[in-house]
């Protein structure tokens, strides 16, 4: 009779490495896409900055008035 050579099956973890690498690439793309959005630079808005009144200035105005 002919002998049939039986070899143990190798671990098929190649698909796992492919998923890990794709997940790392996707995470890198997401990170750089979210952090690359620059905040538009606008000149100082006098209305916006004038609304911020320190509490000490407000308290002095009330006590003097």
mmCIF file as Biopython writes it, N, C-alpha, C and O atoms, coordinates in Angstrom:
data_model
#
loop_
_atom_site.group_PDB
_atom_site.id
_atom_site.type_symbol
_atom_site.label_atom_id
_atom_site.label_alt_id
_atom_site.label_comp_id
_atom_site.label_asym_id
_atom_site.label_entity_id
_atom_site.label_seq_id
_atom_site.pdbx_PDB_ins_code
_atom_site.Cartn_x
_atom_site.Cartn_y
_atom_site.Cartn_z
_atom_site.occupancy
_atom_site.B_iso_or_equiv
_atom_site.auth_seq_id
_atom_site.auth_asym_id
_atom_site.pdbx_PDB_model_num
ATOM 1   N N  . UNK A ? 1  ? 0.828   -1.186  0.000  1.0 0.0 1  A 1 
ATOM 2   C CA . UNK A ? 1  ? 0.000   0.000   0.000  1.0 0.0 1  A 1 
ATOM 3   C C  . UNK A ? 1  ? 0.869   1.244   0.000  1.0 0.0 1  A 1 
ATOM 4   O O  . UNK A ? 1  ? 2.014   1.236   0.451  1.0 0.0 1  A 1 
ATOM 5   N N  . UNK A ? 2  ? 0.280   2.321   -0.525 1.0 0.0 2  A 1 
ATOM 6   C CA . UNK A ? 2  ? 1.010   3.582   -0.573 1.0 0.0 2  A 1 
ATOM 7   C C  . UNK A ? 2  ? 0.782   4.325   0.746  1.0 0.0 2  A 1 
ATOM 8   O O  . UNK A ? 2  ? -0.317  4.361   1.301  1.0 0.0 2  A 1 
ATOM 9   N N  . UNK A ? 3  ? 1.852   4.897   1.198  1.0 0.0 3  A 1 
ATOM 10  C CA . UNK A ? 3  ? 1.740   5.670   2.441  1.0 0.0 3  A 1 
ATOM 11  C C  . UNK A ? 3  ? 1.275   7.091   2.132  1.0 0.0 3  A 1 
ATOM 12  O O  . UNK A ? 3  ? 1.771   7.719   1.197  1.0 0.0 3  A 1 
ATOM 13  N N  . UNK A ? 4  ? 0.327   7.595   2.914  1.0 0.0 4  A 1 
ATOM 14  C CA . UNK A ? 4  ? -0.162  8.958   2.779  1.0 0.0 4  A 1 
ATOM 15  C C  . UNK A ? 4  ? 0.477   9.773   3.880  1.0 0.0 4  A 1 
ATOM 16  O O  . UNK A ? 4  ? 0.319   9.498   5.069  1.0 0.0 4  A 1 
ATOM 17  N N  . UNK A ? 5  ? 1.200   10.779  3.445  1.0 0.0 5  A 1 
ATOM 18  C CA . UNK A ? 5  ? 1.898   11.620  4.408  1.0 0.0 5  A 1 
ATOM 19  C C  . UNK A ? 5  ? 0.926   12.678  4.948  1.0 0.0 5  A 1 
ATOM 20  O O  . UNK A ? 5  ? 0.395   13.480  4.179  1.0 0.0 5  A 1 
ATOM 21  N N  . UNK A ? 6  ? 0.695   12.683  6.250  1.0 0.0 6  A 1 
ATOM 22  C CA . UNK A ? 6  ? -0.214  13.629  6.873  1.0 0.0 6  A 1 
ATOM 23  C C  . UNK A ? 6  ? 0.622   14.641  7.639  1.0 0.0 6  A 1 
ATOM 24  O O  . UNK A ? 6  ? 1.394   14.287  8.530  1.0 0.0 6  A 1 
ATOM 25  N N  . UNK A ? 7  ? 0.455   15.902  7.275  1.0 0.0 7  A 1 
ATOM 26  C CA . UNK A ? 7  ? 1.193   16.958  7.964  1.0 0.0 7  A 1 
ATOM 27  C C  . UNK A ? 7  ? 0.210   17.780  8.797  1.0 0.0 7  A 1 
ATOM 28  O O  . UNK A ? 7  ? -0.927  18.002  8.380  1.0 0.0 7  A 1 
ATOM 29  N N  . UNK A ? 8  ? 0.649   18.231  9.973  1.0 0.0 8  A 1 
ATOM 30  C CA . UNK A ? 8  ? -0.252  19.073  10.770 1.0 0.0 8  A 1 
ATOM 31  C C  . UNK A ? 8  ? -0.526  20.390  10.055 1.0 0.0 8  A 1 
ATOM 32  O O  . UNK A ? 8  ? 0.353   20.971  9.419  1.0 0.0 8  A 1 
ATOM 33  N N  . UNK A ? 9  ? -1.753  20.838  10.176 1.0 0.0 9  A 1 
ATOM 34  C CA . UNK A ? 9  ? -2.163  22.072  9.498  1.0 0.0 9  A 1 
ATOM 35  C C  . UNK A ? 9  ? -1.494  23.266  10.178 1.0 0.0 9  A 1 
ATOM 36  O O  . UNK A ? 9  ? -1.491  23.386  11.403 1.0 0.0 9  A 1 
ATOM 37  N N  . UNK A ? 10 ? -0.928  24.142  9.349  1.0 0.0 10 A 1 
ATOM 38  C CA . UNK A ? 10 ? -0.304  25.354  9.884  1.0 0.0 10 A 1 
ATOM 39  C C  . UNK A ? 10 ? -1.385  26.309  10.356 1.0 0.0 10 A 1 
ATOM 40  O O  . UNK A ? 10 ? -2.505  26.317  9.846  1.0 0.0 10 A 1 
ATOM 41  N N  . UNK A ? 11 ? -1.018  27.115  11.344 1.0 0.0 11 A 1 
ATOM 42  C CA . UNK A ? 11 ? -1.971  28.100  11.848 1.0 0.0 11 A 1 
ATOM 43  C C  . UNK A ? 11 ? -2.232  29.164  10.801 1.0 0.0 11 A 1 
ATOM 44  O O  . UNK A ? 11 ? -1.290  29.761  10.278 1.0 0.0 11 A 1 
ATOM 45  N N  . UNK A ? 12 ? -3.464  29.406  10.494 1.0 0.0 12 A 1 
ATOM 46  C CA . UNK A ? 12 ? -3.826  30.371  9.461  1.0 0.0 12 A 1 
ATOM 47  C C  . UNK A ? 12 ? -4.139  31.727  10.080 1.0 0.0 12 A 1 
ATOM 48  O O  . UNK A ? 12 ? -5.290  32.164  10.060 1.0 0.0 12 A 1 
ATOM 49  N N  . UNK A ? 13 ? -3.133  32.395  10.626 1.0 0.0 13 A 1 
ATOM 50  C CA . UNK A ? 13 ? -3.350  33.692  11.250 1.0 0.0 13 A 1 
ATOM 51  C C  . UNK A ? 13 ? -2.983  34.845  10.324 1.0 0.0 13 A 1 
ATOM 52  O O  . UNK A ? 13 ? -2.874  35.982  10.783 1.0 0.0 13 A 1 
ATOM 53  N N  . UNK A ? 14 ? -2.794  34.585  9.050  1.0 0.0 14 A 1 
ATOM 54  C CA . UNK A ? 14 ? -2.483  35.650  8.103  1.0 0.0 14 A 1 
ATOM 55  C C  . UNK A ? 14 ? -3.623  36.645  7.988  1.0 0.0 14 A 1 
ATOM 56  O O  . UNK A ? 14 ? -3.386  37.844  7.837  1.0 0.0 14 A 1 
ATOM 57  N N  . UNK A ? 15 ? -4.840  36.170  8.055  1.0 0.0 15 A 1 
ATOM 58  C CA . UNK A ? 15 ? -6.003  37.052  7.979  1.0 0.0 15 A 1 
ATOM 59  C C  . UNK A ? 15 ? -6.076  37.975  9.184  1.0 0.0 15 A 1 
ATOM 60  O O  . UNK A ? 15 ? -6.533  39.113  9.072  1.0 0.0 15 A 1 
ATOM 61  N N  . UNK A ? 16 ? -5.625  37.486  10.343 1.0 0.0 16 A 1 
ATOM 62  C CA . UNK A ? 16 ? -5.653  38.319  11.548 1.0 0.0 16 A 1 
ATOM 63  C C  . UNK A ? 16 ? -4.674  39.478  11.419 1.0 0.0 16 A 1 
ATOM 64  O O  . UNK A ? 16 ? -4.990  40.607  11.795 1.0 0.0 16 A 1 
ATOM 65  N N  . UNK A ? 17 ? -3.477  39.199  10.885 1.0 0.0 17 A 1 
ATOM 66  C CA . UNK A ? 17 ? -2.495  40.278  10.674 1.0 0.0 17 A 1 
ATOM 67  C C  . UNK A ? 17 ? -3.015  41.287  9.650  1.0 0.0 17 A 1 
ATOM 68  O O  . UNK A ? 17 ? -2.781  42.487  9.791  1.0 0.0 17 A 1 
ATOM 69  N N  . UNK A ? 18 ? -3.714  40.812  8.627  1.0 0.0 18 A 1 
ATOM 70  C CA . UNK A ? 18 ? -4.271  41.715  7.615  1.0 0.0 18 A 1 
ATOM 71  C C  . UNK A ? 18 ? -5.318  42.640  8.244  1.0 0.0 18 A 1 
ATOM 72  O O  . UNK A ? 18 ? -5.362  43.829  7.929  1.0 0.0 18 A 1 
ATOM 73  N N  . UNK A ? 19 ? -6.155  42.103  9.124  1.0 0.0 19 A 1 
ATOM 74  C CA . UNK A ? 19 ? -7.176  42.930  9.785  1.0 0.0 19 A 1 
ATOM 75  C C  . UNK A ? 19 ? -6.520  43.942  10.718 1.0 0.0 19 A 1 
ATOM 76  O O  . UNK A ? 19 ? -6.948  45.095  10.779 1.0 0.0 19 A 1 
ATOM 77  N N  . UNK A ? 20 ? -5.490  43.523  11.443 1.0 0.0 20 A 1 
ATOM 78  C CA . UNK A ? 20 ? -4.793  44.440  12.360 1.0 0.0 20 A 1 
ATOM 79  C C  . UNK A ? 20 ? -4.147  45.576  11.589 1.0 0.0 20 A 1 
ATOM 80  O O  . UNK A ? 20 ? -4.236  46.733  12.000 1.0 0.0 20 A 1 
ATOM 81  N N  . UNK A ? 21 ? -3.497  45.261  10.477 1.0 0.0 21 A 1 
ATOM 82  C CA . UNK A ? 21 ? -2.836  46.288  9.673  1.0 0.0 21 A 1 
ATOM 83  C C  . UNK A ? 21 ? -3.860  47.242  9.069  1.0 0.0 21 A 1 
ATOM 84  O O  . UNK A ? 21 ? -3.639  48.453  9.052  1.0 0.0 21 A 1 
ATOM 85  N N  . UNK A ? 22 ? -4.973  46.715  8.574  1.0 0.0 22 A 1 
ATOM 86  C CA . UNK A ? 22 ? -6.027  47.581  8.028  1.0 0.0 22 A 1 
ATOM 87  C C  . UNK A ? 22 ? -6.633  48.473  9.112  1.0 0.0 22 A 1 
ATOM 88  O O  . UNK A ? 22 ? -6.955  49.631  8.850  1.0 0.0 22 A 1 
ATOM 89  N N  . UNK A ? 23 ? -6.790  47.946  10.316 1.0 0.0 23 A 1 
ATOM 90  C CA . UNK A ? 23 ? -7.332  48.759  11.411 1.0 0.0 23 A 1 
ATOM 91  C C  . UNK A ? 23 ? -6.365  49.880  11.781 1.0 0.0 23 A 1 
ATOM 92  O O  . UNK A ? 23 ? -6.796  50.999  12.062 1.0 0.0 23 A 1 
ATOM 93  N N  . UNK A ? 24 ? -5.064  49.594  11.785 1.0 0.0 24 A 1 
ATOM 94  C CA . UNK A ? 24 ? -4.073  50.626  12.085 1.0 0.0 24 A 1 
ATOM 95  C C  . UNK A ? 24 ? -4.056  51.705  11.009 1.0 0.0 24 A 1 
ATOM 96  O O  . UNK A ? 24 ? -3.947  52.891  11.320 1.0 0.0 24 A 1 
ATOM 97  N N  . UNK A ? 25 ? -4.164  51.302  9.756  1.0 0.0 25 A 1 
ATOM 98  C CA . UNK A ? 25 ? -4.201  52.278  8.663  1.0 0.0 25 A 1 
ATOM 99  C C  . UNK A ? 25 ? -5.458  53.141  8.772  1.0 0.0 25 A 1 
ATOM 100 O O  . UNK A ? 25 ? -5.393  54.358  8.597  1.0 0.0 25 A 1 
ATOM 101 N N  . UNK A ? 26 ? -6.599  52.515  9.060  1.0 0.0 26 A 1 
ATOM 102 C CA . UNK A ? 26 ? -7.851  53.267  9.194  1.0 0.0 26 A 1 
ATOM 103 C C  . UNK A ? 26 ? -7.775  54.234  10.375 1.0 0.0 26 A 1 
ATOM 104 O O  . UNK A ? 26 ? -8.256  55.363  10.275 1.0 0.0 26 A 1 
ATOM 105 N N  . UNK A ? 27 ? -7.181  53.812  11.489 1.0 0.0 27 A 1 
ATOM 106 C CA . UNK A ? 27 ? -7.047  54.692  12.648 1.0 0.0 27 A 1 
ATOM 107 C C  . UNK A ? 27 ? -6.124  55.867  12.328 1.0 0.0 27 A 1 
ATOM 108 O O  . UNK A ? 27 ? -6.393  56.993  12.747 1.0 0.0 27 A 1 
ATOM 109 N N  . UNK A ? 28 ? -5.051  55.622  11.598 1.0 0.0 28 A 1 
ATOM 110 C CA . UNK A ? 28 ? -4.148  56.698  11.202 1.0 0.0 28 A 1 
ATOM 111 C C  . UNK A ? 28 ? -4.820  57.697  10.273 1.0 0.0 28 A 1 
ATOM 112 O O  . UNK A ? 28 ? -4.648  58.906  10.426 1.0 0.0 28 A 1 
ATOM 113 N N  . UNK A ? 29 ? -5.586  57.195  9.312  1.0 0.0 29 A 1 
ATOM 114 C CA . UNK A ? 29 ? -6.301  58.089  8.396  1.0 0.0 29 A 1 
ATOM 115 C C  . UNK A ? 29 ? -7.318  58.917  9.164  1.0 0.0 29 A 1 
ATOM 116 O O  . UNK A ? 29 ? -7.429  60.121  8.936  1.0 0.0 29 A 1 
ATOM 117 N N  . UNK A ? 30 ? -8.062  58.291  10.070 1.0 0.0 30 A 1 
ATOM 118 C CA . UNK A ? 30 ? -9.060  59.013  10.863 1.0 0.0 30 A 1 
ATOM 119 C C  . UNK A ? 30 ? -8.402  60.085  11.721 1.0 0.0 30 A 1 
ATOM 120 O O  . UNK A ? 30 ? -8.906  61.204  11.816 1.0 0.0 30 A 1 
ATOM 121 N N  . UNK A ? 31 ? -7.273  59.743  12.350 1.0 0.0 31 A 1 
ATOM 122 C CA . UNK A ? 31 ? -6.584  60.692  13.223 1.0 0.0 31 A 1 
ATOM 123 C C  . UNK A ? 31 ? -6.112  61.915  12.441 1.0 0.0 31 A 1 
ATOM 124 O O  . UNK A ? 31 ? -6.324  63.052  12.863 1.0 0.0 31 A 1 
ATOM 125 N N  . UNK A ? 32 ? -5.474  61.673  11.304 1.0 0.0 32 A 1 
ATOM 126 C CA . UNK A ? 32 ? -4.937  62.795  10.537 1.0 0.0 32 A 1 
ATOM 127 C C  . UNK A ? 32 ? -6.035  63.597  9.845  1.0 0.0 32 A 1 
ATOM 128 O O  . UNK A ? 32 ? -5.868  64.797  9.631  1.0 0.0 32 A 1 
ATOM 129 N N  . UNK A ? 33 ? -7.136  62.976  9.494  1.0 0.0 33 A 1 
ATOM 130 C CA . UNK A ? 33 ? -8.237  63.713  8.866  1.0 0.0 33 A 1 
ATOM 131 C C  . UNK A ? 33 ? -8.933  64.610  9.889  1.0 0.0 33 A 1 
ATOM 132 O O  . UNK A ? 33 ? -9.346  65.720  9.553  1.0 0.0 33 A 1 
ATOM 133 N N  . UNK A ? 34 ? -9.068  64.149  11.123 1.0 0.0 34 A 1 
ATOM 134 C CA . UNK A ? 34 ? -9.738  64.945  12.151 1.0 0.0 34 A 1 
ATOM 135 C C  . UNK A ? 34 ? -8.843  66.052  12.685 1.0 0.0 34 A 1 
ATOM 136 O O  . UNK A ? 34 ? -9.347  67.123  13.024 1.0 0.0 34 A 1 
ATOM 137 N N  . UNK A ? 35 ? -7.540  65.837  12.771 1.0 0.0 35 A 1 
ATOM 138 C CA . UNK A ? 35 ? -6.638  66.839  13.326 1.0 0.0 35 A 1 
ATOM 139 C C  . UNK A ? 35 ? -6.072  67.780  12.291 1.0 0.0 35 A 1 
ATOM 140 O O  . UNK A ? 35 ? -5.413  68.755  12.655 1.0 0.0 35 A 1 
ATOM 141 N N  . UNK A ? 36 ? -6.301  67.530  11.016 1.0 0.0 36 A 1 
ATOM 142 C CA . UNK A ? 36 ? -5.731  68.401  9.998  1.0 0.0 36 A 1 
ATOM 143 C C  . UNK A ? 36 ? -6.652  69.573  9.677  1.0 0.0 36 A 1 
ATOM 144 O O  . UNK A ? 36 ? -6.267  70.476  8.934  1.0 0.0 36 A 1 
ATOM 145 N N  . UNK A ? 37 ? -7.847  69.569  10.222 1.0 0.0 37 A 1 
ATOM 146 C CA . UNK A ? 37 ? -8.763  70.683  9.972  1.0 0.0 37 A 1 
ATOM 147 C C  . UNK A ? 37 ? -8.305  71.890  10.764 1.0 0.0 37 A 1 
ATOM 148 O O  . UNK A ? 37 ? -8.399  71.913  11.991 1.0 0.0 37 A 1 
ATOM 149 N N  . UNK A ? 38 ? -7.815  72.879  10.066 1.0 0.0 38 A 1 
ATOM 150 C CA . UNK A ? 38 ? -7.319  74.083  10.723 1.0 0.0 38 A 1 
ATOM 151 C C  . UNK A ? 38 ? -8.495  74.972  11.103 1.0 0.0 38 A 1 
ATOM 152 O O  . UNK A ? 38 ? -9.476  75.079  10.368 1.0 0.0 38 A 1 
ATOM 153 N N  . UNK A ? 39 ? -8.381  75.594  12.240 1.0 0.0 39 A 1 
ATOM 154 C CA . UNK A ? 39 ? -9.399  76.533  12.675 1.0 0.0 39 A 1 
ATOM 155 C C  . UNK A ? 39 ? -9.209  77.806  11.871 1.0 0.0 39 A 1 
ATOM 156 O O  . UNK A ? 39 ? -8.098  78.333  11.812 1.0 0.0 39 A 1 
ATOM 157 N N  . UNK A ? 40 ? -10.265 78.312  11.252 1.0 0.0 40 A 1 
ATOM 158 C CA . UNK A ? 40 ? -10.099 79.519  10.448 1.0 0.0 40 A 1 
ATOM 159 C C  . UNK A ? 40 ? -9.653  80.700  11.314 1.0 0.0 40 A 1 
ATOM 160 O O  . UNK A ? 40 ? -10.194 80.943  12.392 1.0 0.0 40 A 1 
ATOM 161 N N  . UNK A ? 41 ? -8.670  81.411  10.819 1.0 0.0 41 A 1 
ATOM 162 C CA . UNK A ? 41 ? -8.147  82.562  11.549 1.0 0.0 41 A 1 
ATOM 163 C C  . UNK A ? 41 ? -8.988  83.767  11.186 1.0 0.0 41 A 1 
ATOM 164 O O  . UNK A ? 41 ? -9.136  84.106  10.013 1.0 0.0 41 A 1 
ATOM 165 N N  . UNK A ? 42 ? -9.533  84.404  12.195 1.0 0.0 42 A 1 
ATOM 166 C CA . UNK A ? 42 ? -10.333 85.595  11.948 1.0 0.0 42 A 1 
ATOM 167 C C  . UNK A ? 42 ? -9.774  86.729  12.792 1.0 0.0 42 A 1 
ATOM 168 O O  . UNK A ? 42 ? -9.200  86.491  13.855 1.0 0.0 42 A 1 
ATOM 169 N N  . UNK A ? 43 ? -9.938  87.952  12.327 1.0 0.0 43 A 1 
ATOM 170 C CA . UNK A ? 43 ? -9.439  89.081  13.123 1.0 0.0 43 A 1 
ATOM 171 C C  . UNK A ? 43 ? -10.208 89.181  14.434 1.0 0.0 43 A 1 
ATOM 172 O O  . UNK A ? 43 ? -11.313 88.653  14.554 1.0 0.0 43 A 1 
ATOM 173 N N  . UNK A ? 44 ? -9.629  89.851  15.401 1.0 0.0 44 A 1 
ATOM 174 C CA . UNK A ? 44 ? -10.265 89.991  16.703 1.0 0.0 44 A 1 
ATOM 175 C C  . UNK A ? 44 ? -11.600 90.711  16.550 1.0 0.0 44 A 1 
ATOM 176 O O  . UNK A ? 44 ? -11.684 91.763  15.917 1.0 0.0 44 A 1 
ATOM 177 N N  . UNK A ? 45 ? -12.597 90.152  17.115 1.0 0.0 45 A 1 
ATOM 178 C CA . UNK A ? 45 ? -13.940 90.724  17.037 1.0 0.0 45 A 1 
ATOM 179 C C  . UNK A ? 45 ? -14.165 91.570  18.286 1.0 0.0 45 A 1 
ATOM 180 O O  . UNK A ? 45 ? -14.165 91.043  19.398 1.0 0.0 45 A 1 
ATOM 181 N N  . UNK A ? 46 ? -14.356 92.864  18.115 1.0 0.0 46 A 1 
ATOM 182 C CA . UNK A ? 46 ? -14.490 93.751  19.275 1.0 0.0 46 A 1 
ATOM 183 C C  . UNK A ? 46 ? -15.768 93.455  20.048 1.0 0.0 46 A 1 
ATOM 184 O O  . UNK A ? 46 ? -15.811 93.635  21.265 1.0 0.0 46 A 1 
ATOM 185 N N  . UNK A ? 47 ? -16.798 93.008  19.360 1.0 0.0 47 A 1 
ATOM 186 C CA . UNK A ? 47 ? -18.048 92.697  20.058 1.0 0.0 47 A 1 
ATOM 187 C C  . UNK A ? 47 ? -17.857 91.485  20.951 1.0 0.0 47 A 1 
ATOM 188 O O  . UNK A ? 47 ? -18.297 91.472  22.101 1.0 0.0 47 A 1 
ATOM 189 N N  . UNK A ? 48 ? -17.200 90.472  20.416 1.0 0.0 48 A 1 
ATOM 190 C CA . UNK A ? 48 ? -17.007 89.253  21.185 1.0 0.0 48 A 1 
ATOM 191 C C  . UNK A ? 48 ? -16.075 89.501  22.365 1.0 0.0 48 A 1 
ATOM 192 O O  . UNK A ? 48 ? -16.332 89.006  23.463 1.0 0.0 48 A 1 
ATOM 193 N N  . UNK A ? 49 ? -15.011 90.249  22.164 1.0 0.0 49 A 1 
ATOM 194 C CA . UNK A ? 49 ? -14.063 90.476  23.255 1.0 0.0 49 A 1 
ATOM 195 C C  . UNK A ? 49 ? -14.605 91.460  24.272 1.0 0.0 49 A 1 
ATOM 196 O O  . UNK A ? 49 ? -14.197 91.423  25.433 1.0 0.0 49 A 1 
ATOM 197 N N  . UNK A ? 50 ? -15.513 92.338  23.871 1.0 0.0 50 A 1 
ATOM 198 C CA . UNK A ? 50 ? -16.029 93.311  24.821 1.0 0.0 50 A 1 
ATOM 199 C C  . UNK A ? 50 ? -17.054 92.693  25.760 1.0 0.0 50 A 1 
ATOM 200 O O  . UNK A ? 50 ? -17.361 93.271  26.803 1.0 0.0 50 A 1 
ATOM 201 N N  . UNK A ? 51 ? -17.587 91.529  25.408 1.0 0.0 51 A 1 
ATOM 202 C CA . UNK A ? 51 ? -18.561 90.882  26.282 1.0 0.0 51 A 1 
ATOM 203 C C  . UNK A ? 51 ? -17.901 90.242  27.497 1.0 0.0 51 A 1 
ATOM 204 O O  . UNK A ? 51 ? -18.559 89.982  28.505 1.0 0.0 51 A 1 
ATOM 205 N N  . UNK A ? 52 ? -16.613 89.992  27.398 1.0 0.0 52 A 1 
ATOM 206 C CA . UNK A ? 52 ? -15.901 89.379  28.508 1.0 0.0 52 A 1 
ATOM 207 C C  . UNK A ? 52 ? -15.459 90.488  29.445 1.0 0.0 52 A 1 
ATOM 208 O O  . UNK A ? 52 ? -14.509 91.213  29.151 1.0 0.0 52 A 1 
ATOM 209 N N  . UNK A ? 53 ? -16.144 90.620  30.570 1.0 0.0 53 A 1 
ATOM 210 C CA . UNK A ? 53 ? -15.841 91.660  31.539 1.0 0.0 53 A 1 
ATOM 211 C C  . UNK A ? 53 ? -15.354 90.972  32.801 1.0 0.0 53 A 1 
ATOM 212 O O  . UNK A ? 53 ? -16.075 90.147  33.362 1.0 0.0 53 A 1 
ATOM 213 N N  . UNK A ? 54 ? -14.152 91.287  33.262 1.0 0.0 54 A 1 
ATOM 214 C CA . UNK A ? 54 ? -13.680 90.674  34.491 1.0 0.0 54 A 1 
ATOM 215 C C  . UNK A ? 54 ? -14.605 91.006  35.654 1.0 0.0 54 A 1 
ATOM 216 O O  . UNK A ? 54 ? -15.217 92.073  35.683 1.0 0.0 54 A 1 
ATOM 217 N N  . UNK A ? 55 ? -14.704 90.099  36.598 1.0 0.0 55 A 1 
ATOM 218 C CA . UNK A ? 55 ? -15.606 90.280  37.738 1.0 0.0 55 A 1 
ATOM 219 C C  . UNK A ? 55 ? -15.193 91.481  38.576 1.0 0.0 55 A 1 
ATOM 220 O O  . UNK A ? 55 ? -16.057 92.169  39.119 1.0 0.0 55 A 1 
ATOM 221 N N  . UNK A ? 56 ? -13.904 91.750  38.698 1.0 0.0 56 A 1 
ATOM 222 C CA . UNK A ? 56 ? -13.427 92.883  39.503 1.0 0.0 56 A 1 
ATOM 223 C C  . UNK A ? 56 ? -13.891 94.205  38.902 1.0 0.0 56 A 1 
ATOM 224 O O  . UNK A ? 56 ? -14.291 95.109  39.636 1.0 0.0 56 A 1 
ATOM 225 N N  . UNK A ? 57 ? -13.842 94.330  37.574 1.0 0.0 57 A 1 
ATOM 226 C CA . UNK A ? 57 ? -14.277 95.563  36.920 1.0 0.0 57 A 1 
ATOM 227 C C  . UNK A ? 57 ? -15.782 95.742  37.120 1.0 0.0 57 A 1 
ATOM 228 O O  . UNK A ? 57 ? -16.250 96.850  37.380 1.0 0.0 57 A 1 
ATOM 229 N N  . UNK A ? 58 ? -16.532 94.654  36.998 1.0 0.0 58 A 1 
ATOM 230 C CA . UNK A ? 58 ? -17.973 94.728  37.179 1.0 0.0 58 A 1 
ATOM 231 C C  . UNK A ? 58 ? -18.312 95.102  38.622 1.0 0.0 58 A 1 
ATOM 232 O O  . UNK A ? 58 ? -19.215 95.904  38.861 1.0 0.0 58 A 1 
ATOM 233 N N  . UNK A ? 59 ? -17.593 94.523  39.577 1.0 0.0 59 A 1 
ATOM 234 C CA . UNK A ? 59 ? -17.872 94.816  40.984 1.0 0.0 59 A 1 
ATOM 235 C C  . UNK A ? 59 ? -17.540 96.276  41.310 1.0 0.0 59 A 1 
ATOM 236 O O  . UNK A ? 59 ? -18.259 96.909  42.082 1.0 0.0 59 A 1 
ATOM 237 N N  . UNK A ? 60 ? -16.466 96.816  40.735 1.0 0.0 60 A 1 
ATOM 238 C CA . UNK A ? 60 ? -16.120 98.222  40.967 1.0 0.0 60 A 1 
ATOM 239 C C  . UNK A ? 60 ? -17.188 99.141  40.392 1.0 0.0 60 A 1 
ATOM 240 O O  . UNK A ? 60 ? -17.527 100.162 40.989 1.0 0.0 60 A 1 
ATOM 241 N N  . UNK A ? 61 ? -17.714 98.773  39.231 1.0 0.0 61 A 1 
ATOM 242 C CA . UNK A ? 61 ? -18.746 99.603  38.606 1.0 0.0 61 A 1 
ATOM 243 C C  . UNK A ? 61 ? -20.025 99.611  39.426 1.0 0.0 61 A 1 
ATOM 244 O O  . UNK A ? 61 ? -20.707 100.634 39.500 1.0 0.0 61 A 1 
ATOM 245 N N  . UNK A ? 62 ? -20.357 98.488  40.041 1.0 0.0 62 A 1 
ATOM 246 C CA . UNK A ? 62 ? -21.582 98.410  40.833 1.0 0.0 62 A 1 
ATOM 247 C C  . UNK A ? 62 ? -21.389 99.175  42.149 1.0 0.0 62 A 1 
ATOM 248 O O  . UNK A ? 62 ? -22.287 99.905  42.567 1.0 0.0 62 A 1 
ATOM 249 N N  . UNK A ? 63 ? -20.252 99.023  42.796 1.0 0.0 63 A 1 
ATOM 250 C CA . UNK A ? 63 ? -20.062 99.668  44.098 1.0 0.0 63 A 1 
ATOM 251 C C  . UNK A ? 63 ? -19.929 101.187 43.960 1.0 0.0 63 A 1 
ATOM 252 O O  . UNK A ? 63 ? -20.258 101.925 44.889 1.0 0.0 63 A 1 
ATOM 253 N N  . UNK A ? 64 ? -19.442 101.663 42.789 1.0 0.0 64 A 1 
ATOM 254 C CA . UNK A ? 64 ? -19.326 103.095 42.589 1.0 0.0 64 A 1 
ATOM 255 C C  . UNK A ? 64 ? -20.661 103.720 42.194 1.0 0.0 64 A 1 
ATOM 256 O O  . UNK A ? 64 ? -20.851 104.929 42.324 1.0 0.0 64 A 1 
ATOM 257 N N  . UNK A ? 65 ? -21.558 102.911 41.724 1.0 0.0 65 A 1 
ATOM 258 C CA . UNK A ? 65 ? -22.759 103.467 41.154 1.0 0.0 65 A 1 
ATOM 259 C C  . UNK A ? 65 ? -23.858 103.589 42.095 1.0 0.0 65 A 1 
ATOM 260 O O  . UNK A ? 65 ? -24.938 104.051 41.726 1.0 0.0 65 A 1 
#
